[in-house]
Amino acid sequence: MAWWGILLIGIACAIFGGIIGFIITRKVIQKQLRDNPPINENQIRAMYRSMGRKPSEADIKKTMNAVKRGK
C-alpha cells in the first residue's frame, strides 16, 4: 500500500476516534451533572444563612432561576 493510503487511513481513524471520544465524554459529563447538580436549594439556603439572612422562598426561587439562566 502506498504511503498516502496509510496516511488517509490514519486521518480517518483520528477523525472517527475524535467523534467517538466527543460523544462518550459528552454523555459522561451530562450524567455527572444530572447526578451531582452544581447548586441546589439547600446550598442556597446555607449561603443566605452564612450571610446572616433568613431566606424567603421567593429569594431561593429567584436565585435558582438566576443560576439556571446563567448556564
N, C-alpha and C positions, 0 to 999 in steps of 0.2 A: 504494500500500500504506500502511496506517495505521502510525503510529509504534510501536504496540505489536507489530505484526508484525515490524518491523525489530528491535525490542528482543528479541523471542523468538528470532529467527534469530541475533542476536549472542550471546545467552546460550547457545544450543545449540552454536554454534561454539566458544565459550570452553570449555564442558564437554568437548566432543569433543577439542579441542586439548589440554586438560589431561590427559585419559585417554591419548591417544596419546603425549604427551610423557613421562608417567609410565612407560609400558610401554617406550619406547625407552631412557630413562635407566636403568631397572632392568636391561635387557639389557646395556647398555654397562658398567655397574658390575659386574655379575656376570662378564662377560668379563674385565674388568681384574683382578678378584680371582682368577680362575682362572689368568690368565697371570702375575700378579705377587702371589703369596700374601704376606700381611703378615709372616709369620715362618716360617722353615724350620729344619730340624735343624742345618744348618751355622751359621746365625746364633746358635743356642742354644749350640753348642759354643764359638764365638768369645766369647760372653758369659761363659761359665764360665771360659774361659782368661784373659779380661781380669780376672776376679776372683781369679785365682791358683789356680784349682782345675782338676783334671783330671776332666772329666765322665765318669761311667759311662753306659752305655747306658740303665740304669734312670732316671737323673737326666734324661736327654734325653727319654725317653718320658713321664715324669711331667710335665715342663714342657710338652711338646707337648699332652698331654691337658688340662692346665690352661688353655692358650691356647684350645684348641678349645671347652672348656666355657664359657669367658668370652665367646664370641661370642653 
